């Protein structure tokens, strides 16, 4: 049986990208399922438009992947 492993580093990178409303294409070299999972979670967070596309100082710490 195949086992899915989420990496916290790639999940956090996806979370941060989703939070900044960046395109939903994972960068090369990341574990895609981890990144997409984090991206979805990050995009679900409230967004502060005043922070702009780069997110400014509006960073939210997360508890990491839930698995």
BASE-620519 format. One record per atom (N, C-alpha, C): residue in one letter; atom name; y negated, x negated, z. Coordinates in steps of 0.001 Angstrom, whole numbers, always signed. Layout:
N
type / atom / v / u / w
a / CA / Y / X / Z
...
//
This chain:
67
type / atom / v / u / w
x / N / +1175 / -848 / +0
x / CA / +0 / +0 / +0
x / C / -1245 / -899 / +0
x / N / -2236 / -517 / -791
x / CA / -3507 / -1242 / -817
x / C / -4355 / -847 / +383
x / N / -5065 / -1815 / +903
x / CA / -5909 / -1579 / +2074
x / C / -7367 / -1840 / +1703
x / N / -8234 / -939 / +2090
x / CA / -9663 / -1097 / +1835
x / C / -10294 / -1827 / +3006
x / N / -10998 / -2896 / +2703
x / CA / -11691 / -3648 / +3746
x / C / -13184 / -3634 / +3436
x / N / -13959 / -3208 / +4400
x / CA / -15406 / -3220 / +4254
x / C / -15959 / -4473 / +4918
x / N / -16848 / -5156 / +4217
x / CA / -17491 / -6322 / +4810
x / C / -18862 / -5913 / +5324
x / N / -19157 / -6306 / +6538
x / CA / -20414 / -5897 / +7157
x / C / -21626 / -6455 / +6416
x / N / -21532 / -7690 / +5948
x / CA / -22659 / -8309 / +5237
x / C / -22989 / -7543 / +3948
x / N / -21968 / -7204 / +3157
x / CA / -22212 / -6472 / +1910
x / C / -22639 / -5035 / +2192
x / N / -22078 / -4425 / +3246
x / CA / -22488 / -3074 / +3623
x / C / -23975 / -3067 / +3988
x / N / -24402 / -4062 / +4785
x / CA / -25803 / -4131 / +5213
x / C / -26725 / -4353 / +4021
x / N / -26289 / -5180 / +3060
x / CA / -27097 / -5413 / +1852
x / C / -27258 / -4107 / +1076
x / N / -26191 / -3321 / +963
x / CA / -26273 / -2024 / +294
x / C / -27149 / -1051 / +1069
x / N / -26997 / -1048 / +2386
x / CA / -27817 / -179 / +3237
x / C / -29306 / -479 / +3021
x / N / -29646 / -1759 / +3039
x / CA / -31048 / -2158 / +2862
x / C / -31562 / -1768 / +1473
x / N / -30728 / -1935 / +444
x / CA / -31119 / -1557 / -918
x / C / -31325 / -46 / -1023
x / N / -30446 / +727 / -424
x / CA / -30594 / +2184 / -438
x / C / -31832 / +2624 / +314
x / N / -32097 / +1974 / +1407
x / CA / -33278 / +2280 / +2227
x / C / -34570 / +2029 / +1454
x / N / -34537 / +982 / +597
x / CA / -35715 / +645 / -212
x / C / -35757 / +1435 / -1517
x / N / -34761 / +2295 / -1721
x / CA / -34665 / +3124 / -2928
x / C / -34541 / +2277 / -4195
x / N / -33824 / +1170 / -4101
x / CA / -33566 / +330 / -5267
x / C / -32501 / +1000 / -6127
x / N / -32340 / +553 / -7380
x / CA / -31275 / +1114 / -8224
x / C / -29902 / +950 / -7567
x / N / -29000 / +1872 / -7884
x / CA / -27706 / +1894 / -7197
x / C / -26639 / +1018 / -7857
x / N / -27050 / -62 / -8478
x / CA / -26109 / -994 / -9088
x / C / -25892 / -2181 / -8156
x / N / -24653 / -2368 / -7694
x / CA / -24393 / -3492 / -6784
x / C / -24637 / -4836 / -7480
x / N / -25182 / -5797 / -6777
x / CA / -25373 / -7124 / -7372
x / C / -24022 / -7823 / -7549
x / N / -24004 / -8798 / -8436
x / CA / -22783 / -9585 / -8661
x / C / -22375 / -10292 / -7369
x / N / -21093 / -10374 / -7148
x / CA / -20580 / -11157 / -6024
x / C / -20404 / -10415 / -4714
x / N / -20735 / -9113 / -4677
x / CA / -20533 / -8364 / -3427
x / C / -19248 / -7554 / -3515
x / N / -18714 / -7170 / -2379
x / CA / -17570 / -6268 / -2321
x / C / -18142 / -4873 / -2589
x / N / -17826 / -4337 / -3770
x / CA / -18500 / -3142 / -4287
x / C / -18378 / -1935 / -3356
x / N / -17199 / -1648 / -2832
x / CA / -17057 / -471 / -1965
x / C / -17887 / -607 / -695
x / N / -17984 / -1805 / -161
x / CA / -18821 / -2034 / +1023
x / C / -20277 / -1774 / +693
x / N / -20717 / -2340 / -431
x / CA / -22126 / -2228 / -824
x / C / -22501 / -775 / -1093
x / N / -21665 / -70 / -1879
x / CA / -21957 / +1332 / -2217
x / C / -21962 / +2200 / -960
x / N / -21020 / +1955 / -48
x / CA / -20973 / +2716 / +1195
x / C / -22274 / +2536 / +1988
x / N / -22724 / +1301 / +2097
x / CA / -23979 / +1028 / +2784
x / C / -25169 / +1625 / +2056
x / N / -25141 / +1549 / +722
x / CA / -26238 / +2095 / -88
x / C / -26413 / +3594 / +166
x / N / -25297 / +4317 / +151
x / CA / -25352 / +5767 / +379
x / C / -25922 / +6068 / +1761
x / N / -25457 / +5331 / +2743
x / CA / -25953 / +5530 / +4112
x / C / -27448 / +5207 / +4205
x / N / -27858 / +4107 / +3579
x / CA / -29264 / +3712 / +3612
x / C / -30164 / +4699 / +2899
x / N / -29699 / +5195 / +1757
x / CA / -30518 / +6144 / +1001
x / C / -30661 / +7470 / +1745
x / N / -29711 / +7777 / +2610
x / CA / -29779 / +9020 / +3388
x / C / -30809 / +8937 / +4515
x / N / -31282 / +7725 / +4825
x / CA / -32267 / +7538 / +5888
x / C / -33648 / +8007 / +5416
x / N / -34490 / +8467 / +6322
x / CA / -35853 / +8838 / +5944
x / C / -36566 / +7633 / +5330
x / N / -37431 / +7923 / +4390
x / CA / -38146 / +6859 / +3685
x / C / -39627 / +6959 / +3991
x / N / -40259 / +5812 / +4201
x / CA / -41691 / +5759 / +4437
x / C / -42359 / +5308 / +3140
x / N / -42916 / +6251 / +2346
x / CA / -43519 / +5879 / +1064
x / C / -44631 / +4846 / +1202
x / N / -45285 / +4793 / +2344
x / CA / -46366 / +3824 / +2547
x / C / -45840 / +2398 / +2516
x / N / -44544 / +2234 / +2759
x / CA / -43950 / +897 / +2763
x / C / -43705 / +383 / +1354
x / N / -43745 / +1270 / +345
x / CA / -43549 / +847 / -1035
x / C / -42096 / +558 / -1345
x / N / -41855 / +68 / -2540
x / CA / -40487 / -148 / -2992
x / C / -39809 / -1293 / -2259
x / N / -40553 / -2192 / -1668
x / CA / -39945 / -3313 / -968
x / C / -39625 / -2981 / +482
x / N / -40022 / -1831 / +952
x / CA / -39670 / -1423 / +2297
x / C / -40596 / -1959 / +3370
x / N / -41390 / -2959 / +3062
x / CA / -42331 / -3503 / +4037
x / C / -41641 / -3838 / +5338
x / N / -42273 / -3520 / +6441
x / CA / -41695 / -3798 / +7745
x / C / -40931 / -2612 / +8287
x / N / -40568 / -1686 / +7420
x / CA / -39932 / -441 / +7829
x / C / -38420 / -577 / +7837
x / N / -37916 / -1638 / +8455
x / CA / -36480 / -1901 / +8464
x / C / -35830 / -1176 / +9634
x / N / -34717 / -525 / +9358
x / CA / -33954 / +148 / +10409
x / C / -32658 / -617 / +10599
x / N / -32380 / -982 / +11824
x / CA / -31103 / -1629 / +12114
x / C / -30025 / -548 / +12100
x / N / -28893 / -890 / +11568
x / CA / -27786 / +59 / +11519
x / C / -26661 / -447 / +12408
x / N / -25705 / +417 / +12636
x / CA / -24522 / +40 / +13414
x / C / -23451 / -553 / +12513
x / N / -23744 / -695 / +11231
x / CA / -22782 / -1241 / +10285
x / C / -21829 / -184 / +9791
x / N / -20829 / -607 / +9043
x / CA / -19904 / +361 / +8453
x / C / -19132 / +1126 / +9516
x / N / -18879 / +2369 / +9221
x / CA / -18111 / +3210 / +10151
x / C / -16693 / +3338 / +9627
x / N / -15819 / +2478 / +10116
x / CA / -14425 / +2565 / +9678
x / C / -13494 / +2191 / +10802
//
